[in-house]
Amino acid sequence: MTVNLTPTQILAGVGVLLALFMVRRYSARKARRAADAARASSRVVSLAGRVLFTGAAFTGVQWLVITHVHNPTLVLVVLGLPDLIAAYVLTRALTVTSMDTTTHRRRGGGRR
């Protein structure tokens, strides 16, 4: 069986293949952008949940110690230690967030 194609038909076939390739590439970029946006928003929600949980835990422990223990040194430790932990966590969270926003994707998607 012999297939006879005119130059116009060959060019049309190449054009269709090129169009399919470009649509696939565009959809992959769009999907990557959507995934990056979802990942960034989930980080914020996850961080907020951890902050609320940790704050509630610290408040509960402080309330127990202040109301039931009459040792001034223990009360100072219980009130001061969460401040140190919160300062460390906040500094670390803000440092990671600022580093995440400065990353740029290279054209072509690979390492060089």
C-alpha positions in Angstrom: 0.0 0.0 0.0 1.4 3.3 -1.0 0.5 6.7 0.6 0.7 9.7 -1.7 0.6 13.0 0.2 0.8 16.4 -1.3 3.1 19.1 0.2 0.1 20.9 1.5 -1.2 17.8 3.4 2.3 17.3 4.9 2.4 20.9 6.1 -1.1 20.6 7.5 -0.1 17.5 9.4 3.0 19.1 10.8 0.9 22.2 11.8 -1.5 20.0 13.6 1.3 18.2 15.5 2.9 21.5 16.4 -0.5 22.9 17.6 -1.0 19.8 19.8 2.5 20.2 21.3 1.9 23.9 22.1 -1.5 23.2 23.7 0.1 20.4 25.9 3.0 22.7 26.9 0.6 25.6 27.7 -1.6 23.3 29.9 1.4 21.9 31.7 2.5 25.5 32.6 -1.0 26.4 33.7 -1.2 23.3 35.9 2.2 24.1 37.4 1.1 27.6 38.3 -2.1 26.4 39.8 -0.2 23.8 41.9 2.2 26.5 43.1 -0.6 28.8 44.1 -2.4 25.9 46.0 0.8 25.0 47.8 1.5 28.6 48.9 -2.0 29.0 50.3 -1.9 25.7 52.1 1.3 26.7 53.8 -0.4 29.8 55.2 -3.4 27.8 56.5 -1.1 25.1 58.0 1.1 27.7 59.7 -2.0 29.5 61.2 -3.4 26.2 62.5 -0.1 25.3 64.2 0.2 28.8 65.7 -3.3 28.6 67.2 -2.8 25.1 68.6 0.6 26.0 70.1 -0.9 29.3 71.6 -3.8 27.3 73.1 -1.3 24.8 74.6 0.9 27.5 76.1 -2.1 29.3 77.5 -3.5 26.2 79.2 -0.1 25.3 80.8 0.3 28.9 82.0 -3.2 28.9 83.5 -2.6 25.6 85.3 0.7 26.7 86.8 -0.5 30.2 87.8 -3.7 29.0 89.5 -2.3 25.9 91.2 1.4 26.5 91.9 2.6 29.1 94.3 6.3 29.0 93.4 7.4 32.4 91.9 10.4 30.9 90.1 8.2 28.3 88.3 5.7 31.0 87.4 8.4 33.1 85.8 9.8 30.2 83.9 6.3 29.2 82.7 5.6 32.8 81.5 9.1 33.4 80.0 9.8 30.1 78.2 6.8 30.5 75.7 8.1 33.9 74.8 11.5 32.5 73.8 9.9 29.7 71.8 7.5 32.0 70.1 10.3 34.4 69.1 12.3 31.5 67.7 9.4 30.0 65.7 8.3 33.4 64.4 11.8 34.3 63.3 12.2 31.0 61.6 8.7 31.2 59.9 9.3 34.7 58.5 12.8 33.7 57.3 11.5 30.7 55.4 8.6 32.7 53.9 10.9 35.4 52.7 13.1 32.9 51.0 10.2 31.2 49.3 9.0 34.3 47.6 12.4 35.1 46.0 12.8 31.9 44.1 12.4 32.1 40.3 11.8 29.4 37.8 14.2 29.2 34.9 12.9 29.0 31.5 12.9 25.4 30.3 12.2 24.0 33.8 15.6 22.3 34.4 18.7 22.8 36.4 21.7 24.4 34.6 
